[in-house]
Amino acid sequence: ADTFAQRAQFYYQERPQLLSLLQELYDTYLLLADRYCQSLHKHHRHNPGTTASSEHLSVTEDYHSDAESSLSYQLPPGQVQASPQLNQFDEIIAELVIKNVE
C-alpha cells in the first residue's frame, strides 16, 4: 500500500520519462510513415500504369496526414475500413512500438 506521497513522487519522477519515450515513439512513427509514403511514391513513379498503386498511394497519404494530426485518430462513422495492406502497415507499426517500449 503506497502512500500518497510515494505515488506523487513516482508520478513526478516517471512522467517526464514516459512523455519523452512517447514523443520519441511518435517521431519514429512519423518518420517511418513518411519513408513508406516516399517509397510508394517512388514505386508509383516507376510504374505509372498501375491504377491500384495510385489509389493505395492516395489512401496511404491520407493515413499519414491523419497520423500527424493525432495518435488516436479514429475513422468517422460510416467511412470504409482501411485496406488489408494498411492493416499490415498498422501491424508493423505496432511491432515497432512494442520493440521500442521494451
Jmol script that loads the backbone (N, CA, C; Angstrom):
load data "model"
ATOM      1  N   ALA A   1       0.842  -1.185   0.000  1.00  0.00           N
ATOM      2  CA  ALA A   1       0.000   0.000   0.000  1.00  0.00           C
ATOM      3  C   ALA A   1       0.882   1.240   0.000  1.00  0.00           C
ATOM      4  N   ASP A   2       0.964   1.872  -1.149  1.00  0.00           N
ATOM      5  CA  ASP A   2       1.763   3.089  -1.273  1.00  0.00           C
ATOM      6  C   ASP A   2       1.042   4.263  -0.628  1.00  0.00           C
ATOM      7  N   THR A   3       1.823   5.128  -0.063  1.00  0.00           N
ATOM      8  CA  THR A   3       1.238   6.346   0.471  1.00  0.00           C
ATOM      9  C   THR A   3       1.048   7.327  -0.676  1.00  0.00           C
ATOM     10  N   PHE A   4       0.259   8.335  -0.424  1.00  0.00           N
ATOM     11  CA  PHE A   4       0.023   9.348  -1.445  1.00  0.00           C
ATOM     12  C   PHE A   4       1.333  10.025  -1.843  1.00  0.00           C
ATOM     13  N   ALA A   5       2.186  10.290  -0.882  1.00  0.00           N
ATOM     14  CA  ALA A   5       3.466  10.953  -1.161  1.00  0.00           C
ATOM     15  C   ALA A   5       4.342  10.089  -2.061  1.00  0.00           C
ATOM     16  N   GLN A   6       4.352   8.784  -1.826  1.00  0.00           N
ATOM     17  CA  GLN A   6       5.149   7.882  -2.659  1.00  0.00           C
ATOM     18  C   GLN A   6       4.604   7.846  -4.085  1.00  0.00           C
ATOM     19  N   ARG A   7       3.296   7.790  -4.206  1.00  0.00           N
ATOM     20  CA  ARG A   7       2.689   7.779  -5.537  1.00  0.00           C
ATOM     21  C   ARG A   7       2.942   9.091  -6.270  1.00  0.00           C
ATOM     22  N   ALA A   8       2.843  10.204  -5.555  1.00  0.00           N
ATOM     23  CA  ALA A   8       3.092  11.509  -6.169  1.00  0.00           C
ATOM     24  C   ALA A   8       4.547  11.628  -6.614  1.00  0.00           C
ATOM     25  N   GLN A   9       5.458  11.171  -5.772  1.00  0.00           N
ATOM     26  CA  GLN A   9       6.874  11.222  -6.122  1.00  0.00           C
ATOM     27  C   GLN A   9       7.143  10.361  -7.358  1.00  0.00           C
ATOM     28  N   PHE A  10       6.578   9.168  -7.394  1.00  0.00           N
ATOM     29  CA  PHE A  10       6.752   8.284  -8.544  1.00  0.00           C
ATOM     30  C   PHE A  10       6.193   8.941  -9.806  1.00  0.00           C
ATOM     31  N   TYR A  11       5.014   9.545  -9.674  1.00  0.00           N
ATOM     32  CA  TYR A  11       4.370  10.197 -10.818  1.00  0.00           C
ATOM     33  C   TYR A  11       5.252  11.307 -11.383  1.00  0.00           C
ATOM     34  N   TYR A  12       5.757  12.160 -10.514  1.00  0.00           N
ATOM     35  CA  TYR A  12       6.548  13.296 -10.993  1.00  0.00           C
ATOM     36  C   TYR A  12       7.940  12.899 -11.462  1.00  0.00           C
ATOM     37  N   GLN A  13       8.448  11.754 -11.011  1.00  0.00           N
ATOM     38  CA  GLN A  13       9.739  11.272 -11.497  1.00  0.00           C
ATOM     39  C   GLN A  13       9.591  10.528 -12.817  1.00  0.00           C
ATOM     40  N   GLU A  14       8.555   9.718 -12.942  1.00  0.00           N
ATOM     41  CA  GLU A  14       8.399   8.860 -14.113  1.00  0.00           C
ATOM     42  C   GLU A  14       7.665   9.527 -15.274  1.00  0.00           C
ATOM     43  N   ARG A  15       6.835  10.482 -14.998  1.00  0.00           N
ATOM     44  CA  ARG A  15       6.038  11.112 -16.052  1.00  0.00           C
ATOM     45  C   ARG A  15       6.902  11.761 -17.135  1.00  0.00           C
ATOM     46  N   PRO A  16       7.922  12.540 -16.793  1.00  0.00           N
ATOM     47  CA  PRO A  16       8.754  13.126 -17.862  1.00  0.00           C
ATOM     48  C   PRO A  16       9.435  12.061 -18.725  1.00  0.00           C
ATOM     49  N   GLN A  17       9.859  10.969 -18.105  1.00  0.00           N
ATOM     50  CA  GLN A  17      10.479   9.888 -18.873  1.00  0.00           C
ATOM     51  C   GLN A  17       9.468   9.263 -19.822  1.00  0.00           C
ATOM     52  N   LEU A  18       8.266   9.047 -19.342  1.00  0.00           N
ATOM     53  CA  LEU A  18       7.219   8.469 -20.174  1.00  0.00           C
ATOM     54  C   LEU A  18       6.880   9.396 -21.341  1.00  0.00           C
ATOM     55  N   LEU A  19       6.740  10.674 -21.061  1.00  0.00           N
ATOM     56  CA  LEU A  19       6.439  11.631 -22.127  1.00  0.00           C
ATOM     57  C   LEU A  19       7.567  11.693 -23.148  1.00  0.00           C
ATOM     58  N   SER A  20       8.798  11.603 -22.679  1.00  0.00           N
ATOM     59  CA  SER A  20       9.943  11.600 -23.587  1.00  0.00           C
ATOM     60  C   SER A  20       9.917  10.366 -24.484  1.00  0.00           C
ATOM     61  N   LEU A  21       9.628   9.204 -23.904  1.00  0.00           N
ATOM     62  CA  LEU A  21       9.540   7.973 -24.692  1.00  0.00           C
ATOM     63  C   LEU A  21       8.398   8.039 -25.702  1.00  0.00           C
ATOM     64  N   LEU A  22       7.263   8.574 -25.286  1.00  0.00           N
ATOM     65  CA  LEU A  22       6.128   8.696 -26.201  1.00  0.00           C
ATOM     66  C   LEU A  22       6.437   9.656 -27.349  1.00  0.00           C
ATOM     67  N   GLN A  23       7.128  10.756 -27.061  1.00  0.00           N
ATOM     68  CA  GLN A  23       7.496  11.697 -28.115  1.00  0.00           C
ATOM     69  C   GLN A  23       8.462  11.044 -29.091  1.00  0.00           C
ATOM     70  N   GLU A  24       9.433  10.290 -28.573  1.00  0.00           N
ATOM     71  CA  GLU A  24      10.382   9.586 -29.441  1.00  0.00           C
ATOM     72  C   GLU A  24       9.660   8.554 -30.301  1.00  0.00           C
ATOM     73  N   LEU A  25       8.725   7.841 -29.701  1.00  0.00           N
ATOM     74  CA  LEU A  25       7.947   6.849 -30.429  1.00  0.00           C
ATOM     75  C   LEU A  25       7.116   7.507 -31.528  1.00  0.00           C
ATOM     76  N   TYR A  26       6.477   8.606 -31.208  1.00  0.00           N
ATOM     77  CA  TYR A  26       5.664   9.332 -32.179  1.00  0.00           C
ATOM     78  C   TYR A  26       6.526   9.839 -33.334  1.00  0.00           C
ATOM     79  N   ASP A  27       7.685  10.412 -33.016  1.00  0.00           N
ATOM     80  CA  ASP A  27       8.587  10.905 -34.063  1.00  0.00           C
ATOM     81  C   ASP A  27       9.056   9.768 -34.962  1.00  0.00           C
ATOM     82  N   THR A  28       9.370   8.619 -34.356  1.00  0.00           N
ATOM     83  CA  THR A  28       9.802   7.455 -35.122  1.00  0.00           C
ATOM     84  C   THR A  28       8.678   6.959 -36.021  1.00  0.00           C
ATOM     85  N   TYR A  29       7.465   6.950 -35.504  1.00  0.00           N
ATOM     86  CA  TYR A  29       6.300   6.537 -36.284  1.00  0.00           C
ATOM     87  C   TYR A  29       6.114   7.445 -37.499  1.00  0.00           C
ATOM     88  N   LEU A  30       6.200   8.751 -37.291  1.00  0.00           N
ATOM     89  CA  LEU A  30       6.038   9.685 -38.406  1.00  0.00           C
ATOM     90  C   LEU A  30       7.148   9.523 -39.434  1.00  0.00           C
ATOM     91  N   LEU A  31       8.365   9.292 -38.976  1.00  0.00           N
ATOM     92  CA  LEU A  31       9.479   9.079 -39.896  1.00  0.00           C
ATOM     93  C   LEU A  31       9.248   7.826 -40.734  1.00  0.00           C
ATOM     94  N   LEU A  32       8.821   6.753 -40.080  1.00  0.00           N
ATOM     95  CA  LEU A  32       8.554   5.510 -40.794  1.00  0.00           C
ATOM     96  C   LEU A  32       7.408   5.687 -41.787  1.00  0.00           C
ATOM     97  N   ALA A  33       6.350   6.357 -41.372  1.00  0.00           N
ATOM     98  CA  ALA A  33       5.215   6.592 -42.267  1.00  0.00           C
ATOM     99  C   ALA A  33       5.640   7.447 -43.460  1.00  0.00           C
ATOM    100  N   ASP A  34       6.480   8.442 -43.223  1.00  0.00           N
ATOM    101  CA  ASP A  34       6.965   9.291 -44.310  1.00  0.00           C
ATOM    102  C   ASP A  34       7.817   8.492 -45.289  1.00  0.00           C
ATOM    103  N   ARG A  35       8.699   7.655 -44.774  1.00  0.00           N
ATOM    104  CA  ARG A  35       9.528   6.820 -45.651  1.00  0.00           C
ATOM    105  C   ARG A  35       8.665   5.861 -46.465  1.00  0.00           C
ATOM    106  N   TYR A  36       7.642   5.319 -45.832  1.00  0.00           N
ATOM    107  CA  TYR A  36       6.744   4.404 -46.527  1.00  0.00           C
ATOM    108  C   TYR A  36       6.029   5.132 -47.668  1.00  0.00           C
ATOM    109  N   CYS A  37       5.537   6.327 -47.392  1.00  0.00           N
ATOM    110  CA  CYS A  37       4.858   7.113 -48.431  1.00  0.00           C
ATOM    111  C   CYS A  37       5.813   7.469 -49.559  1.00  0.00           C
ATOM    112  N   GLN A  38       7.044   7.820 -49.216  1.00  0.00           N
ATOM    113  CA  GLN A  38       8.032   8.143 -50.244  1.00  0.00           C
ATOM    114  C   GLN A  38       8.346   6.929 -51.104  1.00  0.00           C
ATOM    115  N   SER A  39       8.455   5.756 -50.479  1.00  0.00           N
ATOM    116  CA  SER A  39       8.746   4.553 -51.262  1.00  0.00           C
ATOM    117  C   SER A  39       7.578   4.205 -52.176  1.00  0.00           C
ATOM    118  N   LEU A  40       6.342   4.409 -51.711  1.00  0.00           N
ATOM    119  CA  LEU A  40       5.179   4.181 -52.569  1.00  0.00           C
ATOM    120  C   LEU A  40       5.172   5.168 -53.728  1.00  0.00           C
ATOM    121  N   HIS A  41       5.503   6.411 -53.424  1.00  0.00           N
ATOM    122  CA  HIS A  41       5.535   7.434 -54.474  1.00  0.00           C
ATOM    123  C   HIS A  41       6.612   7.110 -55.505  1.00  0.00           C
ATOM    124  N   LYS A  42       7.766   6.685 -55.038  1.00  0.00           N
ATOM    125  CA  LYS A  42       8.858   6.328 -55.949  1.00  0.00           C
ATOM    126  C   LYS A  42       8.454   5.124 -56.801  1.00  0.00           C
ATOM    127  N   HIS A  43       7.816   4.140 -56.171  1.00  0.00           N
ATOM    128  CA  HIS A  43       7.355   2.955 -56.903  1.00  0.00           C
ATOM    129  C   HIS A  43       6.311   3.354 -57.942  1.00  0.00           C
ATOM    130  N   HIS A  44       5.407   4.233 -57.567  1.00  0.00           N
ATOM    131  CA  HIS A  44       4.355   4.685 -58.485  1.00  0.00           C
ATOM    132  C   HIS A  44       4.957   5.448 -59.664  1.00  0.00           C
ATOM    133  N   ARG A  45       5.989   6.227 -59.411  1.00  0.00           N
ATOM    134  CA  ARG A  45       6.631   6.995 -60.469  1.00  0.00           C
ATOM    135  C   ARG A  45       7.298   6.067 -61.482  1.00  0.00           C
ATOM    136  N   HIS A  46       7.833   4.924 -61.003  1.00  0.00           N
ATOM    137  CA  HIS A  46       8.476   3.975 -61.906  1.00  0.00           C
ATOM    138  C   HIS A  46       7.464   3.119 -62.657  1.00  0.00           C
ATOM    139  N   ASN A  47       6.256   2.953 -62.106  1.00  0.00           N
ATOM    140  CA  ASN A  47       5.202   2.151 -62.730  1.00  0.00           C
ATOM    141  C   ASN A  47       3.935   2.992 -62.863  1.00  0.00           C
ATOM    142  N   PRO A  48       3.901   3.970 -63.761  1.00  0.00           N
ATOM    143  CA  PRO A  48       2.750   4.881 -63.834  1.00  0.00           C
ATOM    144  C   PRO A  48       1.464   4.235 -64.336  1.00  0.00           C
ATOM    145  N   GLY A  49       1.519   3.056 -64.950  1.00  0.00           N
ATOM    146  CA  GLY A  49       0.326   2.435 -65.499  1.00  0.00           C
ATOM    147  C   GLY A  49      -0.528   1.714 -64.478  1.00  0.00           C
ATOM    148  N   THR A  50      -0.088   1.590 -63.256  1.00  0.00           N
ATOM    149  CA  THR A  50      -0.844   0.830 -62.261  1.00  0.00           C
ATOM    150  C   THR A  50      -1.767   1.758 -61.496  1.00  0.00           C
ATOM    151  N   THR A  51      -3.069   1.597 -61.699  1.00  0.00           N
ATOM    152  CA  THR A  51      -4.031   2.457 -61.014  1.00  0.00           C
ATOM    153  C   THR A  51      -4.216   2.036 -59.572  1.00  0.00           C
ATOM    154  N   ALA A  52      -4.104   0.759 -59.280  1.00  0.00           N
ATOM    155  CA  ALA A  52      -4.265   0.304 -57.897  1.00  0.00           C
ATOM    156  C   ALA A  52      -3.188   0.918 -57.021  1.00  0.00           C
ATOM    157  N   SER A  53      -2.003   1.052 -57.569  1.00  0.00           N
ATOM    158  CA  SER A  53      -0.910   1.655 -56.808  1.00  0.00           C
ATOM    159  C   SER A  53      -1.215   3.113 -56.493  1.00  0.00           C
ATOM    160  N   SER A  54      -1.781   3.845 -57.445  1.00  0.00           N
ATOM    161  CA  SER A  54      -2.086   5.251 -57.201  1.00  0.00           C
ATOM    162  C   SER A  54      -3.203   5.394 -56.172  1.00  0.00           C
ATOM    163  N   GLU A  55      -4.184   4.507 -56.213  1.00  0.00           N
ATOM    164  CA  GLU A  55      -5.245   4.552 -55.211  1.00  0.00           C
ATOM    165  C   GLU A  55      -4.670   4.266 -53.840  1.00  0.00           C
ATOM    166  N   HIS A  56      -3.781   3.284 -53.766  1.00  0.00           N
ATOM    167  CA  HIS A  56      -3.168   2.932 -52.490  1.00  0.00           C
ATOM    168  C   HIS A  56      -2.306   4.077 -51.986  1.00  0.00           C
ATOM    169  N   LEU A  57      -1.602   4.752 -52.883  1.00  0.00           N
ATOM    170  CA  LEU A  57      -0.779   5.889 -52.503  1.00  0.00           C
ATOM    171  C   LEU A  57      -1.648   6.985 -51.904  1.00  0.00           C
ATOM    172  N   SER A  58      -2.777   7.255 -52.522  1.00  0.00           N
ATOM    173  CA  SER A  58      -3.678   8.279 -52.018  1.00  0.00           C
ATOM    174  C   SER A  58      -4.183   7.922 -50.627  1.00  0.00           C
ATOM    175  N   VAL A  59      -4.591   6.683 -50.429  1.00  0.00           N
ATOM    176  CA  VAL A  59      -5.072   6.236 -49.122  1.00  0.00           C
ATOM    177  C   VAL A  59      -3.957   6.342 -48.096  1.00  0.00           C
ATOM    178  N   THR A  60      -2.750   5.945 -48.480  1.00  0.00           N
ATOM    179  CA  THR A  60      -1.624   5.982 -47.557  1.00  0.00           C
ATOM    180  C   THR A  60      -1.264   7.416 -47.189  1.00  0.00           C
ATOM    181  N   GLU A  61      -1.305   8.338 -48.154  1.00  0.00           N
ATOM    182  CA  GLU A  61      -1.009   9.733 -47.850  1.00  0.00           C
ATOM    183  C   GLU A  61      -2.055  10.314 -46.910  1.00  0.00           C
ATOM    184  N   ASP A  62      -3.330   9.971 -47.116  1.00  0.00           N
ATOM    185  CA  ASP A  62      -4.375  10.414 -46.204  1.00  0.00           C
ATOM    186  C   ASP A  62      -4.125   9.858 -44.815  1.00  0.00           C
ATOM    187  N   TYR A  63      -3.747   8.595 -44.759  1.00  0.00           N
ATOM    188  CA  TYR A  63      -3.480   7.942 -43.485  1.00  0.00           C
ATOM    189  C   TYR A  63      -2.310   8.627 -42.793  1.00  0.00           C
ATOM    190  N   HIS A  64      -1.267   8.969 -43.548  1.00  0.00           N
ATOM    191  CA  HIS A  64      -0.098   9.628 -42.985  1.00  0.00           C
ATOM    192  C   HIS A  64      -0.468  10.996 -42.420  1.00  0.00           C
ATOM    193  N   SER A  65      -1.272  11.756 -43.137  1.00  0.00           N
ATOM    194  CA  SER A  65      -1.645  13.076 -42.642  1.00  0.00           C
ATOM    195  C   SER A  65      -2.500  12.958 -41.387  1.00  0.00           C
ATOM    196  N   ASP A  66      -3.312  11.931 -41.296  1.00  0.00           N
ATOM    197  CA  ASP A  66      -4.085  11.701 -40.085  1.00  0.00           C
ATOM    198  C   ASP A  66      -3.167  11.361 -38.923  1.00  0.00           C
ATOM    199  N   ALA A  67      -2.115  10.597 -39.190  1.00  0.00           N
ATOM    200  CA  ALA A  67      -1.176  10.226 -38.137  1.00  0.00           C
ATOM    201  C   ALA A  67      -0.486  11.461 -37.587  1.00  0.00           C
ATOM    202  N   GLU A  68      -0.218  12.433 -38.436  1.00  0.00           N
ATOM    203  CA  GLU A  68       0.414  13.655 -37.970  1.00  0.00           C
ATOM    204  C   GLU A  68      -0.512  14.454 -37.065  1.00  0.00           C
ATOM    205  N   SER A  69      -1.804  14.401 -37.324  1.00  0.00           N
ATOM    206  CA  SER A  69      -2.723  15.219 -36.557  1.00  0.00           C
ATOM    207  C   SER A  69      -3.028  14.640 -35.183  1.00  0.00           C
ATOM    208  N   SER A  70      -2.998  13.321 -35.059  1.00  0.00           N
ATOM    209  CA  SER A  70      -3.353  12.723 -33.781  1.00  0.00           C
ATOM    210  C   SER A  70      -2.923  11.276 -33.731  1.00  0.00           C
ATOM    211  N   LEU A  71      -2.419  10.860 -32.568  1.00  0.00           N
ATOM    212  CA  LEU A  71      -2.073   9.451 -32.404  1.00  0.00           C
ATOM    213  C   LEU A  71      -3.323   8.599 -32.256  1.00  0.00           C
ATOM    214  N   SER A  72      -4.398   9.189 -31.788  1.00  0.00           N
ATOM    215  CA  SER A  72      -5.603   8.416 -31.521  1.00  0.00           C
ATOM    216  C   SER A  72      -6.674   8.656 -32.579  1.00  0.00           C
ATOM    217  N   TYR A  73      -6.273   8.815 -33.805  1.00  0.00           N
ATOM    218  CA  TYR A  73      -7.225   9.061 -34.890  1.00  0.00           C
ATOM    219  C   TYR A  73      -8.181   7.889 -35.031  1.00  0.00           C
ATOM    220  N   GLN A  74      -9.464   8.190 -35.169  1.00  0.00           N
ATOM    221  CA  GLN A  74     -10.472   7.163 -35.388  1.00  0.00           C
ATOM    222  C   GLN A  74     -11.255   7.533 -36.635  1.00  0.00           C
ATOM    223  N   LEU A  75     -11.627   6.507 -37.388  1.00  0.00           N
ATOM    224  CA  LEU A  75     -12.404   6.748 -38.599  1.00  0.00           C
ATOM    225  C   LEU A  75     -13.774   7.305 -38.241  1.00  0.00           C
ATOM    226  N   PRO A  76     -14.256   8.292 -38.988  1.00  0.00           N
ATOM    227  CA  PRO A  76     -15.604   8.799 -38.758  1.00  0.00           C
ATOM    228  C   PRO A  76     -16.632   7.703 -39.041  1.00  0.00           C
ATOM    229  N   PRO A  77     -17.794   7.754 -38.385  1.00  0.00           N
ATOM    230  CA  PRO A  77     -18.819   6.738 -38.624  1.00  0.00           C
ATOM    231  C   PRO A  77     -19.219   6.701 -40.093  1.00  0.00           C
ATOM    232  N   GLY A  78     -19.373   5.494 -40.621  1.00  0.00           N
ATOM    233  CA  GLY A  78     -19.795   5.324 -41.996  1.00  0.00           C
ATOM    234  C   GLY A  78     -18.668   5.278 -43.000  1.00  0.00           C
ATOM    235  N   GLN A  79     -17.438   5.549 -42.568  1.00  0.00           N
ATOM    236  CA  GLN A  79     -16.310   5.512 -43.508  1.00  0.00           C
ATOM    237  C   GLN A  79     -15.820   4.073 -43.638  1.00  0.00           C
ATOM    238  N   VAL A  80     -15.376   3.714 -44.826  1.00  0.00           N
ATOM    239  CA  VAL A  80     -14.922   2.360 -45.108  1.00  0.00           C
ATOM    240  C   VAL A  80     -13.621   2.092 -44.370  1.00  0.00           C
ATOM    241  N   GLN A  81     -13.494   0.862 -43.851  1.00  0.00           N
ATOM    242  CA  GLN A  81     -12.268   0.468 -43.163  1.00  0.00           C
ATOM    243  C   GLN A  81     -11.100   0.448 -44.133  1.00  0.00           C
ATOM    244  N   ALA A  82      -9.891   0.541 -43.602  1.00  0.00           N
ATOM    245  CA  ALA A  82      -8.676   0.549 -44.416  1.00  0.00           C
ATOM    246  C   ALA A  82      -8.478  -0.799 -45.096  1.00  0.00           C
ATOM    247  N   SER A  83      -7.714  -0.772 -46.173  1.00  0.00           N
ATOM    248  CA  SER A  83      -7.427  -1.991 -46.925  1.00  0.00           C
ATOM    249  C   SER A  83      -6.555  -2.930 -46.106  1.00  0.00           C
ATOM    250  N   PRO A  84      -6.501  -4.220 -46.479  1.00  0.00           N
ATOM    251  CA  PRO A  84      -5.648  -5.169 -45.756  1.00  0.00           C
ATOM    252  C   PRO A  84      -4.185  -4.744 -45.738  1.00  0.00           C
ATOM    253  N   GLN A  85      -3.715  -4.063 -46.793  1.00  0.00           N
ATOM    254  CA  GLN A  85      -2.321  -3.614 -46.805  1.00  0.00           C
ATOM    255  C   GLN A  85      -2.079  -2.564 -45.730  1.00  0.00           C
ATOM    256  N   LEU A  86      -3.034  -1.678 -45.496  1.00  0.00           N
ATOM    257  CA  LEU A  86      -2.874  -0.696 -44.432  1.00  0.00           C
ATOM    258  C   LEU A  86      -2.941  -1.365 -43.074  1.00  0.00           C
ATOM    259  N   ASN A  87      -3.753  -2.424 -42.953  1.00  0.00           N
ATOM    260  CA  ASN A  87      -3.788  -3.163 -41.700  1.00  0.00           C
ATOM    261  C   ASN A  87      -2.440  -3.813 -41.431  1.00  0.00           C
ATOM    262  N   GLN A  88      -1.780  -4.316 -42.465  1.00  0.00           N
ATOM    263  CA  GLN A  88      -0.437  -4.869 -42.299  1.00  0.00           C
ATOM    264  C   GLN A  88       0.525  -3.763 -41.879  1.00  0.00           C
ATOM    265  N   PHE A  89       0.357  -2.582 -42.437  1.00  0.00           N
ATOM    266  CA  PHE A  89       1.178  -1.435 -42.060  1.00  0.00           C
ATOM    267  C   PHE A  89       0.990  -1.138 -40.576  1.00  0.00           C
ATOM    268  N   ASP A  90      -0.263  -1.183 -40.097  1.00  0.00           N
ATOM    269  CA  ASP A  90      -0.539  -0.964 -38.683  1.00  0.00           C
ATOM    270  C   ASP A  90       0.132  -2.020 -37.818  1.00  0.00           C
ATOM    271  N   GLU A  91       0.142  -3.264 -38.280  1.00  0.00           N
ATOM    272  CA  GLU A  91       0.785  -4.330 -37.523  1.00  0.00           C
ATOM    273  C   GLU A  91       2.284  -4.093 -37.415  1.00  0.00           C
ATOM    274  N   ILE A  92       2.901  -3.630 -38.485  1.00  0.00           N
ATOM    275  CA  ILE A  92       4.334  -3.324 -38.458  1.00  0.00           C
ATOM    276  C   ILE A  92       4.603  -2.205 -37.459  1.00  0.00           C
ATOM    277  N   ILE A  93       3.771  -1.179 -37.484  1.00  0.00           N
ATOM    278  CA  ILE A  93       3.927  -0.068 -36.544  1.00  0.00           C
ATOM    279  C   ILE A  93       3.764  -0.564 -35.112  1.00  0.00           C
ATOM    280  N   ALA A  94       2.774  -1.427 -34.881  1.00  0.00           N
ATOM    281  CA  ALA A  94       2.560  -1.961 -33.537  1.00  0.00           C
ATOM    282  C   ALA A  94       3.779  -2.744 -33.062  1.00  0.00           C
ATOM    283  N   GLU A  95       4.375  -3.536 -33.947  1.00  0.00           N
ATOM    284  CA  GLU A  95       5.579  -4.279 -33.579  1.00  0.00           C
ATOM    285  C   GLU A  95       6.722  -3.333 -33.245  1.00  0.00           C
ATOM    286  N   LEU A  96       6.881  -2.273 -34.032  1.00  0.00           N
ATOM    287  CA  LEU A  96       7.932  -1.294 -33.744  1.00  0.00           C
ATOM    288  C   LEU A  96       7.693  -0.603 -32.407  1.00  0.00           C
ATOM    289  N   VAL A  97       6.431  -0.298 -32.124  1.00  0.00           N
ATOM    290  CA  VAL A  97       6.091   0.331 -30.854  1.00  0.00           C
ATOM    291  C   VAL A  97       6.476  -0.580 -29.702  1.00  0.00           C
ATOM    292  N   ILE A  98       6.102  -1.840 -29.800  1.00  0.00           N
ATOM    293  CA  ILE A  98       6.393  -2.794 -28.730  1.00  0.00           C
ATOM    294  C   ILE A  98       7.893  -2.938 -28.537  1.00  0.00           C
ATOM    295  N   LYS A  99       8.647  -3.063 -29.626  1.00  0.00           N
ATOM    296  CA  LYS A  99      10.100  -3.212 -29.519  1.00  0.00           C
ATOM    297  C   LYS A  99      10.747  -1.953 -28.967  1.00  0.00           C
ATOM    298  N   ASN A 100      10.217  -0.796 -29.326  1.00  0.00           N
ATOM    299  CA  ASN A 100      10.777   0.460 -28.840  1.00  0.00           C
ATOM    300  C   ASN A 100      10.502   0.644 -27.351  1.00  0.00           C
ATOM    301  N   VAL A 101       9.346   0.189 -26.897  1.00  0.00           N
ATOM    302  CA  VAL A 101       8.990   0.313 -25.487  1.00  0.00           C
ATOM    303  C   VAL A 101       9.813  -0.648 -24.633  1.00  0.00           C
ATOM    304  N   GLU A 102      10.083  -1.851 -25.177  1.00  0.00           N
ATOM    305  CA  GLU A 102      10.876  -2.831 -24.430  1.00  0.00           C
ATOM    306  C   GLU A 102      12.275  -2.318 -24.275  1.00  0.00           C
TER     307      GLU A 102
END
end "model"
wireframe off; spacefill off
backbone 0.3
color backbone group
